[in-house]
Amino acid sequence: MRNASRHVFRVSCAVSAIAITIFGTAACVSAQVASAAPAAAPAFEVATIKPAAPFDPKVFGPHISATRATYTYLTLRNLIEEAYQVKPPQVAGPKLIDSEHYDIVATIPEGAAKADADKMLQALLKERFKLVFHIENREQQVYALVVGKNGAKLKPSPPDSPESDPDAPLKPGESYIGNTKTKIVKNPDGSSTMDMGKRGTVTYRVDMESNTRHEERSKMTMAELVVMLPIYMGAGAYEKYTVVDETGLKGNYQVAMDYPMPGRPASDDSASDPEGAGALTRSLDALGLKLELRKVPTDVYVIDHVEKPSDN
């Protein structure tokens, strides 16, 4: 699985916050036009592409190992985000990129670097989806995460504890997330805690009355927080907004957030809040942070041609 800074997929109404927490999206980087890729670019040894099976939050998203890459219940937009490490507002194209979901299972060649999976996915998109695009610099609205007027109120993360053995037998109440070795345990108060190894722990619970989710992370950077904030904003925000870090804060912090459940409208609506996410705004205020809407020039990947995937 990707680390918390890698959240590159589109959040649909069905997506659970567990999947979002694990497979989060990453910061934008530049890439070359599809038709200009070098001939010797890394490629998967073999790949199967099928219409997606019914949504399952336990396996949703990209999963990369040394020998295999799987992309489960992802749209073409999601796949482009993953391949080129861009965010949803940076991809412009026909309805096809959002209308279909796919399951992809690909074999990474022996001796190839796991880090080259993105380049292999680029090659697959060009070959099987006939993807061609160009890059335009457009002015887009973004949210800047800044420190509030009274200063930051963040608590540093505690020292790292010894990592648990991922191969140790499951204890009572523990289970794995999908086909990963990430362990999750149900707590007596109804919350659940995920052990993210070197990335700390994530404890969460859902309040159905307020239609919000409470999440506590023991270890989070501001770079990771800005990746998650468009998801925290509520339905539709992930596709429309990018958040950039302008706090100047370095290091790891303990972060507690309340936010509307993904894909569902927030019950606490306020015109002054991003996407009406009043709970999220209050959480940021408690951390001494706030969001400011700005316009900045952004690279947008404009799709010139794409097709449904060729046969396996």
N, C-alpha and C positions, 0 to 999 in steps of 0.2 A: 504494500500500500504506500501511497505517497504521504509525505509528512504534512503537517497542518497547513503549511504555507502553500501547498499545491491544491487549489479548489477551482477547477477550471470548467466545471460543467454547469449546465443550466438547471435551476431548481424548478421542477414542475409542481403542480398542486399535490401530487401524490408523494413527493419526496419527504422522507422523515428526517428529523434533525440528527439522528444517529449517523445516517449516511453522510450528511453534510459535515458533521464533526470530523469524521474519519477521512473523508476524501475532499478535503477542502481544496481551493484554487490558489494559484501563485501569481507572482508579479509579472507584468508584461515585458517581453523582450522583442527585439527586432528579428525579422526573418526575410529571406529573399523571396521574390515572386516565384510562384509554383513552377512556371515553365523554365526557370533558370537554375534549378537544383543540379548539383554536379552528378555526373553519370555514375560515380562510384559511391553514391550515398548509401548508408546502411539500409538494409531491408530485412523484413521478417523471412524466415525460411519457408513458412507456410502459414496461411491465415484463412479461417472460415468466418463468413459474415452471414448472419441470419436475422430475420425479423425478431425483435426482442420478445422474450418470454414475459409473462405477467410480472409486474414490478415487485421486487423483493428488496426491501431496504438493507437486508443483511449482506447482499452481494452487489448492490448498486455501485457503479463507478468504475474507475480504472484500478487494476491491481497488477503490479509489475514484480516479477521475480527474476532470478538469474536465467531462467530457461523459458518462461512463458509470460505473455502479456494478455490480460483479459480486459475488455471494455464492455460493461454490462448495463443495459437499458439506457444507452446514450444516444442522443440525437446527433445529426451531422454537425450541428453547431458545437455541441459538446466535444466532439472528436477534433474539430478544428482548434478549439480552445486548448485542448490537451496537447495536440501536436505542435502548435506554434506558441504555446504559453501566452495566450492573450485572454482577455476578459470578454463576456458576452456583448457589451456595447461596441467592441472593436471588430465585430463580424457583421457584415451587411450582405444579405443575399436573398434568394427566393424562399417561398414558403416551405419548400422541400427540406430546408436545413433544420426546421423545427417540427415538421409534421410526422416524421417517422423515427422510431427508436430501434436501435440495433444491439445485438450481442455479437462481439468479436472475440475469437480465441486465436492467438497467434503464437508461433514458436520463435523464440530468439535463437539465432544461429550459435552453435558452439564456439566459444572464444570471443563472442561479441560482448561489448560492454552494456551492462544493464542501463547505463545512463543514455545510451543511444536509442532507447525505445521511442522517444519522441520523434527522432529523425526517421525511424522505421515506420512509424505511423504516418508521417508526412508522405513517404513513398507509397504506402498503401492507399492513402486518400487520392493521390494523383493517378495511380494505376487502376484501382477498382471503382472509385467514384468519379474518375475523370475530372478531378478538381483543378480549376485554373482560377487564379485571382490576381489582383494587383493591389498595391497599398496606396491609400490616399491620406494626406494629413488634413484632418477636419477638426473644427472647434467643437468640443463636447463639454457638457456639464459634468462635473465631478464633485464629490464631497471631499473636502480636506479635513482630516482629523487633526485638531489642534488642542493645545492645553488651554483650559478655561482661565478666566481672569483671576481666579483665586489660587491658581497653581495646581499641579497634579497631586492626586491623593492615592497614588498606587503603592501597594506593598510589594517589595521585592520577593521573588520566589524563594522558598526554603532551599537549603542545600540538597543536591541530588541524593536519593536513597539508592541502595543497591538494586539493580534491575532484577525483576522476578524472572525465573527460568521459564521461558515460553513453552518448554516441553514437559514441565512438571505437571502431574495429574491435576485435573480440575478439582477445586475444593467445593464443598456444598454451597450452592447458590451461584457458582461461577459458570460461565459459558463462553464460547468463542463468538466473535463477530464474523459471520459468513465463513469463508475459507481461509481466514487469517488467523494468526496466533495472538491477536489482541483479545485480552480477557475482559469480561464485563461481569460485575457482581451486583445483585439486588440488595439494597440496604434496608434495614428495618423501617425507616421512615418513608419508604416507597420510592426513593430516588435510586439511581443506578450509577455506578462508578466504573469508568474504563481506565485500564492501566495502559498508558501510552509509552511506557519505557522511559527513554531519555527525555521525552517531551512531557513528562509529568502525568497527572491524572485529570480526568474530566468527569465531574459529577453533575447529573442533571435530573430534573423532574418536571412534570407537566402539570399545570394548573388549568383544568378544564373549565372552571367557572370564569376565569379571566381570559381564557384562550391564549395563555402565554406559556413559555418554557423558561425555566430558571436553569442557568448553567454556570458552574464554577470550575475554572481551570487553575491548576496549581502553578503552571509555567507557560507564559505566553509573551511573545515579543510584540511590539507595536506593528511590525511588518506582518505578522500573522493576524493580528486583530483587524487590520484594514482589509485583508483578504476576506475575512468572515463577515464584516459589517454589512455589505450589500445583501447577504443572506439573512442576517439578523433584522434588517429593515422590514421584511415582510414580503408578501406576494407581489411579484412583478419587479421589485427593486433590483434583484440580481441581474436581470436582463437590461436594465436601463442605466444603472449607475456604477461608476468606479469610485473607489475611495483611495485617497493617497495619504501617506503618513507625513505630516508636517509638525509632529510633536517635538522632534529632536531628542526623544527619549530612547536610550539604548538599554540593553539587558533584558532580563526576564522578570515578569511580574505576575502576581496573583490577580486574576480577572474574574469578576462575577457579573453576569449579564442576565437581564430579563428581556425577552423579545417575543413578538407574535409568532404563533405556530406557522411554519412554512406552508404556503399555499392557502392560508385562511386569513380573512381580514382581521386586523387588530380590533379588540373591543374598546380600547381606549384611544379614540380618534382625536387628532388635533391637527388643524391646518398648518401649524407652525412646525410640526415634526416631520422628518423624512418618512414618506409613505404612511403617515399617521401612526408611527410606532412610538407612542407615548412612553411605554415601558422601557424601550431601548434608550430614549433620550434621558430618562431619569437615571438609568444605570450608568450612562456616560457621565452625567453630572456628578454622581457619587464617586466616580474615579477622577474627577477634576478634568474631564475631557469634553469636547463638543465637536459637532460637525458644521462646517461652513460650505455652502454651495458656491462653486466657482466655475468659470469657463476656461478650458485649457486646450491647446492644440494636441491632438491625439492621432496616432497611426491607426487607420481603419482598414481591415482586410475586406476588400470589395470583391465578391465572387462573380467572375465572368461566366463560368460554366461549371455545372455539376450535374451528375446523373445518379439514379439509383444504382447500387453496387452491382458489379458484374457477378456472374455465377461463381461458386466456389470451385 
